Amino acid sequence: MKKKNRAFYHYFIPVIYAVFVYILWELTGTLVAYVVGKVMDNWEETLYSSYISMLFNEVLTFVIMFVLFRKKADFVRKEKRNGSWLPVLGMFIFPLIQIGNDLMTLVHGKKVFSLLSGKGICFFLICGVASLSIGLLEEYVWRGILLNMFLAAWGKKKNGIYCAVVVSSLGFGLCHYRNLLVGQNFADTTKQVLYAICFGMFLAALFIQTNHLFIPVLVHGLCNFSNFFMNEILGWNYTVWKYDDILQGVLAVFYLIAGLYVVYRSVQKKQNIRRKTEK
């Protein structure tokens, strides 16, 4: 009975801590958004100002979270990386397909303003930096703080690495239900949540495979950027090709499979090394 209770608390306490980190992140983000909103209250509301505001929100929230958790979150994992970079390069095909789909939609769609105009170039730069800042903050929280914490707590247990990846990815996906608060309908939000869970598994696998947080930050930021940039250039009101939803669903499945496979390979390599060491 004591052993069962110990096992329960071993898994339960990290989850409670994760909920605490998430609530703290949301409260910090809300406070920062309020302050930034007050500071920028007199700014003319333009496309640029909304993304500059987003950039300030993300960067300031990241700075606060970094100060609070810098001793618990690593940008570079201390664990020795096993294997070549070839699987990592292979993994990049999936975000490249997603970005390529956005670019094709952008090229063939009716544009609100020109890509090559001064407005288009300025927005390209502002949107790019703002998108990377979103990737930086979200990856720092979900992979840097929480996945690292789960790996430290469960990593040496049987199936502990899988639990760490799945729980952190579920949290990452489910937190997108907060978009219901800004008027997004439930069906679209649920699709976004499911996609984010699969994408989160992929990003977690990238972090485990490379040991560098900057890799998932870059992938996350670039995928955000292609989506934001396409939607703003096309005015958020356009017709995509009829198979777009199918492609997004297929991509989500591939993200999930690729993520689980890479984690499986990583676990197998660690077990093989442990067996050789014990001999």
Secondary structure, 3 states (H helix, E strand, C coil): CHHHHHHHHHHHHHHHHHHHHHHHHHHHHHHHHHHHHHHCCCCCCCHHHHHHHHHHHHHHHHHHHHHHHCCCCCCECCCCCCCCCHHHHHHCHHHHHHHHHHHHHHHHCCCCCCCCCHHHHHHHHHHHHHHHHHHHHHHHHHHHHHHHHHHHHHCCCCCHHHHHHHHHHHHHHHHHHHHHHHCCCHHHHHHHHHHHHHHHHHHHHHHHHHCECHHHHHHHHHHHHHHHHHHHHHCCCCCCCCCHHHHHHHHHHHHHHHHHHHHHHHHHHHHHHHHHHHC
